[in-house]
């Protein structure tokens, strides 16, 4: 068996063109891991931020200390994938699986060694592209709306930045929970947002929407406390998905602001959180939106799309050229 594979390597922080396809040693699974032949992988905003070391204010030094001062210590990025078990593991060899590697990455390659307890069979009816794009936005949306906000029927919710991977998931999960949902997006995306479950839509280029809201989910990072406070109803909650270091610390140290509450932090990608999202999918509450698919060889284009800030849903790369070509033509 050959010990090399094709992988997308990020040898230095920088623009999308710096990601190059090259030979790389195939990973060797540890005792708690299983080897997966990757068929599709998401290229998320998180991947793009790590590639460029471009993160919210104050986070840069922490990112470089954690991942490498001048370049990623682990040059293969990618946290979310779909594929086929290459050996017996938590399921029989040949099982179609989906999973998350976490911040250690490794999914932008032909093979990935993934923790066995964070692998799940792909539900019937999901394509490999949908399976690859399943967890990133969905886990974040569910963590903030269900855990931090405890969303309930009738909650007046504003999703600020509603048509990216997190926003698409948030609209669906909130609609399933019975929230009275307003989504902010460009006017050309309003119909799309309504198709996912938004009741009202607002073009963020026209200023702030009219409140009050019981919960504001700020995905775009453009509604900090000072701007969001006038829009919050008494007892309302501001959820900062995209937050600077100071905003995150402020939410941790001073979550209560009068009758209001502010929450931030990292969404958990634990096996329990992943299993809950799969249950939501089975209930019809969530299905990943794949806005664009690229051949693996064009992964730099997927990174550029993630950088743009204007993609719908998730962007994925497909290992099989024929599949990628067919999906791109749709």
C-alpha positions as a Markdown table, in Angstrom:
| # | Residue | x | y | z |
|---|---|---|---|---|
| 1 | Unk | 0.0 | 0.0 | 0.0 |
| 2 | Unk | 1.3 | 3.4 | -0.9 |
| 3 | Unk | 2.1 | 5.7 | 2.0 |
| 4 | Unk | 1.5 | 9.0 | 0.2 |
| 5 | Unk | -1.7 | 10.8 | -0.7 |
| 6 | Unk | -2.7 | 14.1 | -2.4 |
| 7 | Unk | -3.3 | 16.9 | 0.1 |
| 8 | Unk | -4.0 | 20.6 | 0.1 |
| 9 | Unk | -1.0 | 22.1 | 1.9 |
| 10 | Unk | -0.9 | 25.5 | 3.6 |
| 11 | Unk | 2.8 | 26.1 | 4.2 |
| 12 | Unk | 2.5 | 29.8 | 5.2 |
| 13 | Unk | -0.3 | 32.1 | 6.3 |
| 14 | Unk | -1.6 | 34.1 | 3.4 |
| 15 | Unk | -4.1 | 34.3 | 0.5 |
| 16 | Unk | -6.0 | 31.4 | -1.1 |
| 17 | Unk | -3.3 | 30.9 | -3.8 |
| 18 | Unk | -0.9 | 29.8 | -1.2 |
| 19 | Unk | -2.8 | 26.5 | -0.8 |
| 20 | Unk | -1.2 | 23.9 | -3.0 |
| 21 | Unk | -2.1 | 20.3 | -3.9 |
| 22 | Unk | 1.0 | 18.1 | -3.3 |
| 23 | Unk | 2.0 | 14.6 | -2.1 |
| 24 | Unk | 1.9 | 14.2 | 1.6 |
| 25 | Unk | 2.3 | 11.2 | 4.0 |
| 26 | Unk | -1.0 | 9.4 | 4.5 |
| 27 | Unk | -2.0 | 9.6 | 8.2 |
| 28 | Unk | -1.6 | 6.6 | 10.5 |
| 29 | Unk | -4.5 | 6.3 | 12.8 |
| 30 | Unk | -3.9 | 6.1 | 16.6 |
| 31 | Unk | -5.7 | 3.7 | 18.8 |
| 32 | Unk | -8.8 | 6.0 | 19.2 |
| 33 | Unk | -8.9 | 6.9 | 15.5 |
| 34 | Unk | -10.2 | 5.4 | 12.2 |
| 35 | Unk | -8.9 | 6.0 | 8.7 |
| 36 | Unk | -11.4 | 7.5 | 6.3 |
| 37 | Unk | -11.0 | 7.9 | 2.5 |
| 38 | Unk | -12.3 | 11.4 | 2.0 |
| 39 | Unk | -14.9 | 12.0 | -0.7 |
| 40 | Unk | -15.9 | 15.6 | 0.1 |
| 41 | Unk | -14.7 | 18.2 | 2.6 |
| 42 | Unk | -16.1 | 21.6 | 3.6 |
| 43 | Unk | -14.0 | 24.7 | 3.2 |
| 44 | Unk | -15.5 | 26.9 | 5.9 |
| 45 | Unk | -14.9 | 30.4 | 7.1 |
| 46 | Unk | -13.0 | 28.8 | 10.0 |
| 47 | Unk | -10.6 | 27.1 | 7.5 |
| 48 | Unk | -10.1 | 30.4 | 5.6 |
| 49 | Unk | -9.4 | 32.3 | 8.8 |
| 50 | Unk | -6.8 | 29.8 | 9.9 |
| 51 | Unk | -5.2 | 29.8 | 6.4 |
| 52 | Unk | -4.8 | 33.6 | 6.5 |
| 53 | Unk | -4.3 | 34.0 | 10.3 |
| 54 | Unk | -7.1 | 36.5 | 9.9 |
| 55 | Unk | -9.3 | 36.4 | 13.0 |
| 56 | Unk | -11.4 | 38.8 | 15.1 |
| 57 | Unk | -9.5 | 41.5 | 16.8 |
| 58 | Unk | -7.2 | 40.4 | 19.7 |
| 59 | Unk | -7.3 | 36.7 | 18.6 |
| 60 | Unk | -4.3 | 36.9 | 16.3 |
| 61 | Unk | -1.5 | 36.2 | 18.8 |
| 62 | Unk | -3.5 | 33.4 | 20.4 |
| 63 | Unk | -4.0 | 31.8 | 17.0 |
| 64 | Unk | -0.4 | 32.0 | 16.1 |
| 65 | Unk | 0.7 | 30.6 | 19.5 |
| 66 | Unk | -1.7 | 27.7 | 19.1 |
| 67 | Unk | -1.3 | 26.9 | 15.4 |
| 68 | Unk | 2.2 | 28.2 | 14.5 |
| 69 | Unk | 3.9 | 31.6 | 14.6 |
| 70 | Unk | 4.7 | 31.9 | 10.8 |
| 71 | Unk | 2.8 | 29.0 | 9.3 |
| 72 | Unk | 0.4 | 26.3 | 10.4 |
| 73 | Unk | 2.3 | 23.5 | 12.3 |
| 74 | Unk | -0.1 | 21.0 | 10.6 |
| 75 | Unk | -0.2 | 22.2 | 6.9 |
| 76 | Unk | -3.3 | 20.1 | 6.0 |
| 77 | Unk | -6.4 | 22.2 | 7.0 |
| 78 | Unk | -10.0 | 21.1 | 7.0 |
| 79 | Unk | -12.3 | 20.2 | 9.9 |
| 80 | Unk | -15.4 | 18.8 | 8.3 |
| 81 | Unk | -15.6 | 15.9 | 5.8 |
| 82 | Unk | -17.5 | 13.0 | 4.4 |
| 83 | Unk | -15.9 | 9.7 | 3.2 |
| 84 | Unk | -15.7 | 6.0 | 3.3 |
| 85 | Unk | -14.2 | 4.0 | 6.2 |
| 86 | Unk | -10.9 | 2.5 | 4.8 |
| 87 | Unk | -10.7 | -0.1 | 7.6 |
| 88 | Unk | -13.0 | -1.7 | 10.2 |
| 89 | Unk | -13.6 | 0.8 | 13.0 |
| 90 | Unk | -16.7 | 2.1 | 14.8 |
| 91 | Unk | -18.5 | 0.7 | 11.7 |
| 92 | Unk | -17.6 | -1.9 | 9.0 |
| 93 | Unk | -15.1 | -1.0 | 6.4 |
| 94 | Unk | -16.8 | 0.7 | 3.4 |
| 95 | Unk | -19.4 | 2.5 | 5.5 |
| 96 | Unk | -20.2 | 6.0 | 4.3 |
| 97 | Unk | -19.3 | 8.3 | 7.2 |
| 98 | Unk | -19.2 | 12.0 | 8.1 |
| 99 | Unk | -17.2 | 13.6 | 10.8 |
| 100 | Unk | -15.3 | 16.5 | 12.4 |
| 101 | Unk | -11.6 | 16.6 | 13.2 |
| 102 | Unk | -11.7 | 19.8 | 15.2 |
| 103 | Unk | -9.0 | 22.4 | 15.1 |
| 104 | Unk | -6.3 | 20.0 | 14.3 |
| 105 | Unk | -7.6 | 19.8 | 10.7 |
| 106 | Unk | -6.4 | 17.2 | 8.2 |
| 107 | Unk | -9.6 | 16.8 | 6.2 |
| 108 | Unk | -8.4 | 18.6 | 3.0 |
| 109 | Unk | -6.7 | 15.4 | 1.8 |
| 110 | Unk | -7.5 | 12.1 | 0.2 |
| 111 | Unk | -7.4 | 10.4 | 3.7 |
| 112 | Unk | -7.9 | 11.6 | 7.2 |
| 113 | Unk | -7.4 | 9.9 | 10.6 |
| 114 | Unk | -10.4 | 10.9 | 12.6 |
| 115 | Unk | -11.5 | 10.2 | 16.2 |
| 116 | Unk | -13.8 | 7.2 | 16.1 |
| 117 | Unk | -16.4 | 8.7 | 18.5 |
| 118 | Unk | -16.8 | 11.7 | 16.1 |
| 119 | Unk | -17.7 | 9.6 | 13.1 |
| 120 | Unk | -21.3 | 9.0 | 12.2 |
| 121 | Unk | -22.9 | 7.1 | 9.3 |
| 122 | Unk | -24.2 | 9.4 | 6.6 |
| 123 | Unk | -28.0 | 9.6 | 6.9 |
| 124 | Unk | -29.9 | 8.1 | 3.9 |
| 125 | Unk | -30.7 | 10.8 | 1.4 |
| 126 | Unk | -27.7 | 13.1 | 2.1 |
| 127 | Unk | -25.1 | 13.5 | -0.6 |
| 128 | Unk | -21.4 | 13.4 | 0.3 |
| 129 | Unk | -21.3 | 17.2 | -0.3 |
| 130 | Unk | -24.2 | 17.8 | 2.1 |
| 131 | Unk | -22.5 | 15.4 | 4.7 |
| 132 | Unk | -19.3 | 17.4 | 4.4 |
| 133 | Unk | -21.1 | 20.6 | 5.0 |
| 134 | Unk | -23.3 | 19.3 | 7.7 |
| 135 | Unk | -21.6 | 20.1 | 11.0 |
| 136 | Unk | -19.8 | 23.4 | 10.9 |
| 137 | Unk | -22.8 | 25.8 | 10.6 |
| 138 | Unk | -25.3 | 23.4 | 12.2 |
| 139 | Unk | -23.2 | 22.8 | 15.4 |
| 140 | Unk | -22.7 | 26.6 | 15.9 |
| 141 | Unk | -26.3 | 27.5 | 15.3 |
| 142 | Unk | -27.6 | 24.8 | 17.6 |
| 143 | Unk | -25.2 | 25.6 | 20.4 |
| 144 | Unk | -26.1 | 29.3 | 20.4 |
| 145 | Unk | -29.8 | 29.1 | 19.8 |
| 146 | Unk | -30.7 | 25.9 | 21.8 |
| 147 | Unk | -28.0 | 26.0 | 24.6 |
| 148 | Unk | -27.2 | 29.7 | 25.1 |
| 149 | Unk | -30.5 | 31.2 | 24.3 |
| 150 | Unk | -32.8 | 28.3 | 25.0 |
| 151 | Unk | -35.0 | 29.4 | 22.1 |
| 152 | Unk | -38.7 | 28.8 | 22.6 |
| 153 | Unk | -41.9 | 29.1 | 20.4 |
| 154 | Unk | -42.8 | 32.8 | 19.8 |
| 155 | Unk | -39.3 | 34.1 | 20.6 |
| 156 | Unk | -38.6 | 37.2 | 18.5 |
| 157 | Unk | -35.3 | 36.4 | 16.9 |
| 158 | Unk | -33.0 | 38.4 | 14.6 |
| 159 | Unk | -30.3 | 36.5 | 12.7 |
| 160 | Unk | -27.7 | 39.0 | 11.5 |
| 161 | Unk | -25.9 | 37.5 | 8.6 |
| 162 | Unk | -28.4 | 34.9 | 7.7 |
| 163 | Unk | -27.3 | 33.2 | 4.5 |
| 164 | Unk | -23.9 | 31.9 | 5.2 |
| 165 | Unk | -23.2 | 28.4 | 6.6 |
| 166 | Unk | -24.1 | 29.4 | 10.2 |
| 167 | Unk | -27.0 | 31.6 | 9.2 |
| 168 | Unk | -28.7 | 29.0 | 7.0 |
| 169 | Unk | -28.6 | 26.5 | 9.8 |
| 170 | Unk | -29.8 | 29.1 | 12.3 |
| 171 | Unk | -32.9 | 30.0 | 10.2 |
| 172 | Unk | -33.9 | 26.4 | 9.9 |
| 173 | Unk | -33.4 | 25.4 | 13.5 |
| 174 | Unk | -35.1 | 28.6 | 14.7 |
| 175 | Unk | -38.1 | 28.0 | 12.4 |
| 176 | Unk | -38.4 | 24.5 | 13.7 |
| 177 | Unk | -38.4 | 25.8 | 17.3 |
| 178 | Unk | -41.2 | 28.2 | 16.4 |
| 179 | Unk | -39.3 | 31.5 | 16.6 |
| 180 | Unk | -40.6 | 34.7 | 15.0 |
| 181 | Unk | -37.6 | 35.1 | 12.8 |
| 182 | Unk | -36.2 | 38.2 | 11.1 |
| 183 | Unk | -33.2 | 37.6 | 8.8 |
| 184 | Unk | -30.7 | 40.2 | 7.6 |
| 185 | Unk | -29.1 | 39.7 | 4.2 |
| 186 | Unk | -28.6 | 41.4 | 0.9 |
| 187 | Unk | -31.9 | 42.1 | -0.8 |
| 188 | Unk | -31.1 | 39.5 | -3.5 |
| 189 | Unk | -31.0 | 36.8 | -0.8 |
| 190 | Unk | -34.3 | 37.6 | 0.8 |
| 191 | Unk | -36.3 | 35.1 | -1.1 |
| 192 | Unk | -33.7 | 32.4 | -0.3 |
| 193 | Unk | -33.9 | 33.3 | 3.5 |
| 194 | Unk | -37.6 | 33.0 | 3.4 |
| 195 | Unk | -37.4 | 29.7 | 1.7 |
| 196 | Unk | -35.4 | 28.4 | 4.7 |
| 197 | Unk | -38.0 | 29.7 | 7.2 |
| 198 | Unk | -37.5 | 33.4 | 7.8 |
| 199 | Unk | -40.7 | 35.4 | 8.3 |
| 200 | Unk | -39.3 | 38.9 | 7.9 |
| 201 | Unk | -36.2 | 40.0 | 6.0 |
| 202 | Unk | -34.1 | 43.1 | 6.1 |
| 203 | Unk | -31.3 | 44.4 | 3.9 |
| 204 | Unk | -28.4 | 45.3 | 6.2 |
| 205 | Unk | -27.3 | 48.0 | 3.8 |
| 206 | Unk | -30.5 | 50.0 | 4.7 |
| 207 | Unk | -29.4 | 50.4 | 8.4 |
| 208 | Unk | -30.7 | 48.6 | 11.4 |
| 209 | Unk | -33.9 | 46.6 | 11.4 |
| 210 | Unk | -36.8 | 47.6 | 13.6 |
| 211 | Unk | -36.9 | 45.8 | 17.0 |
| 212 | Unk | -37.5 | 44.8 | 19.6 |
| 213 | Unk | -36.0 | 41.3 | 19.6 |
| 214 | Unk | -35.8 | 38.8 | 22.4 |
| 215 | Unk | -32.7 | 37.2 | 20.9 |
| 216 | Unk | -30.1 | 38.6 | 18.5 |
| 217 | Unk | -27.8 | 36.1 | 16.8 |
| 218 | Unk | -24.9 | 38.2 | 15.4 |
| 219 | Unk | -23.2 | 35.9 | 12.9 |
| 220 | Unk | -21.8 | 38.7 | 10.8 |
| 221 | Unk | -20.0 | 40.5 | 13.7 |
| 222 | Unk | -21.6 | 43.8 | 12.9 |
| 223 | Unk | -23.9 | 44.1 | 15.9 |
| 224 | Unk | -21.7 | 44.6 | 19.0 |
| 225 | Unk | -23.4 | 45.4 | 22.3 |
| 226 | Unk | -23.6 | 49.2 | 21.8 |
| 227 | Unk | -25.4 | 48.8 | 18.4 |
| 228 | Unk | -27.5 | 45.8 | 19.5 |
| 229 | Unk | -28.7 | 47.2 | 22.9 |
| 230 | Unk | -31.4 | 49.5 | 21.4 |
| 231 | Unk | -32.8 | 46.6 | 19.4 |
| 232 | Unk | -33.2 | 44.2 | 22.4 |
| 233 | Unk | -36.4 | 43.8 | 24.3 |
| 234 | Unk | -36.3 | 43.8 | 28.2 |
| 235 | Unk | -34.6 | 40.6 | 29.2 |
| 236 | Unk | -33.3 | 40.0 | 25.7 |
| 237 | Unk | -30.1 | 38.2 | 24.8 |
| 238 | Unk | -27.3 | 39.1 | 22.4 |
| 239 | Unk | -25.4 | 36.1 | 21.0 |
| 240 | Unk | -22.0 | 37.1 | 19.5 |
| 241 | Unk | -21.0 | 34.3 | 17.1 |
| 242 | Unk | -18.2 | 36.5 | 15.6 |
| 243 | Unk | -16.6 | 38.3 | 18.5 |
| 244 | Unk | -13.2 | 40.0 | 19.3 |
| 245 | Unk | -11.1 | 38.8 | 22.2 |
| 246 | Unk | -12.4 | 41.7 | 24.3 |
| 247 | Unk | -16.0 | 41.0 | 23.5 |
| 248 | Unk | -15.6 | 37.4 | 24.3 |
| 249 | Unk | -13.9 | 38.2 | 27.7 |
| 250 | Unk | -16.6 | 40.8 | 28.3 |
| 251 | Unk | -19.4 | 38.2 | 27.7 |
| 252 | Unk | -17.6 | 35.8 | 30.1 |
| 253 | Unk | -16.9 | 38.3 | 32.9 |
| 254 | Unk | -20.0 | 40.4 | 32.6 |
| 255 | Unk | -22.8 | 38.4 | 30.9 |
| 256 | Unk | -25.5 | 40.4 | 32.6 |
| 257 | Unk | -26.1 | 44.0 | 31.3 |
| 258 | Unk | -29.0 | 45.3 | 33.3 |
| 259 | Unk | -32.0 | 43.1 | 32.3 |
| 260 | Unk | -30.1 | 41.9 | 29.2 |
| 261 | Unk | -27.6 | 39.1 | 28.7 |
| 262 | Unk | -24.6 | 38.7 | 26.3 |
| 263 | Unk | -23.1 | 35.4 | 25.4 |
| 264 | Unk | -20.1 | 34.4 | 23.2 |
| 265 | Unk | -17.6 | 31.6 | 23.0 |
| 266 | Unk | -16.8 | 28.5 | 20.9 |
| 267 | Unk | -19.5 | 26.1 | 19.9 |
| 268 | Unk | -18.8 | 22.5 | 21.0 |
| 269 | Unk | -18.3 | 19.8 | 18.5 |
| 270 | Unk | -18.6 | 16.9 | 21.0 |
| 271 | Unk | -20.1 | 13.6 | 20.0 |
| 272 | Unk | -23.3 | 14.5 | 21.9 |
| 273 | Unk | -23.6 | 17.8 | 20.1 |
| 274 | Unk | -23.1 | 16.0 | 16.7 |
| 275 | Unk | -25.7 | 13.4 | 17.6 |
| 276 | Unk | -28.2 | 16.1 | 18.5 |
| 277 | Unk | -27.8 | 17.8 | 15.2 |
| 278 | Unk | -28.3 | 14.5 | 13.4 |
| 279 | Unk | -31.6 | 14.1 | 15.4 |
| 280 | Unk | -32.7 | 17.5 | 14.3 |
| 281 | Unk | -32.0 | 16.5 | 10.7 |
| 282 | Unk | -34.1 | 13.4 | 11.2 |
| 283 | Unk | -36.9 | 15.5 | 12.6 |
| 284 | Unk | -36.8 | 17.7 | 9.4 |
| 285 | Unk | -35.4 | 20.7 | 11.4 |
| 286 | Unk | -32.1 | 21.0 | 9.5 |
| 287 | Unk | -30.5 | 20.2 | 6.2 |
| 288 | Unk | -27.2 | 21.7 | 5.1 |
| 289 | Unk | -27.2 | 24.1 | 2.2 |
| 290 | Unk | -24.4 | 23.6 | -0.3 |
| 291 | Unk | -23.9 | 26.9 | -2.1 |
| 292 | Unk | -20.9 | 25.9 | -4.2 |
| 293 | Unk | -18.9 | 22.8 | -5.0 |
| 294 | Unk | -15.4 | 22.6 | -6.5 |
| 295 | Unk | -13.1 | 19.9 | -7.6 |
| 296 | Unk | -10.4 | 19.2 | -5.0 |
| 297 | Unk | -7.8 | 20.6 | -7.5 |
| 298 | Unk | -9.6 | 24.0 | -7.2 |
| 299 | Unk | -9.6 | 24.2 | -3.4 |
| 300 | Unk | -8.0 | 27.7 | -3.6 |
| 301 | Unk | -11.2 | 28.9 | -5.3 |
| 302 | Unk | -13.2 | 27.5 | -2.4 |
| 303 | Unk | -11.0 | 29.4 | 0.0 |
| 304 | Unk | -11.5 | 32.6 | -2.0 |
| 305 | Unk | -15.2 | 32.1 | -1.8 |
| 306 | Unk | -15.0 | 31.7 | 1.9 |
| 307 | Unk | -13.0 | 34.9 | 2.1 |
| 308 | Unk | -15.6 | 36.8 | 0.1 |
| 309 | Unk | -18.2 | 36.9 | 2.9 |
| 310 | Unk | -21.0 | 36.5 | 0.3 |
| 311 | Unk | -21.5 | 32.8 | -0.1 |
| 312 | Unk | -24.7 | 31.0 | 0.4 |
| 313 | Unk | -24.5 | 28.1 | 2.8 |
| 314 | Unk | -21.4 | 25.9 | 2.7 |
| 315 | Unk | -18.6 | 25.6 | 0.1 |
| 316 | Unk | -17.2 | 22.1 | -0.4 |
| 317 | Unk | -14.5 | 20.4 | -2.4 |
| 318 | Unk | -15.2 | 17.0 | -4.0 |
| 319 | Unk | -12.4 | 14.4 | -4.5 |
| 320 | Unk | -14.1 | 12.8 | -7.5 |
| 321 | Unk | -13.6 | 15.0 | -10.6 |
| 322 | Unk | -16.7 | 13.7 | -12.4 |
| 323 | Unk | -18.9 | 14.3 | -9.4 |
| 324 | Unk | -17.6 | 17.8 | -9.0 |
| 325 | Unk | -18.1 | 18.6 | -12.6 |
| 326 | Unk | -21.7 | 17.4 | -12.6 |
| 327 | Unk | -22.6 | 19.3 | -9.4 |
| 328 | Unk | -21.0 | 22.5 | -10.7 |
| 329 | Unk | -23.2 | 22.3 | -13.8 |
| 330 | Unk | -26.4 | 22.2 | -11.8 |
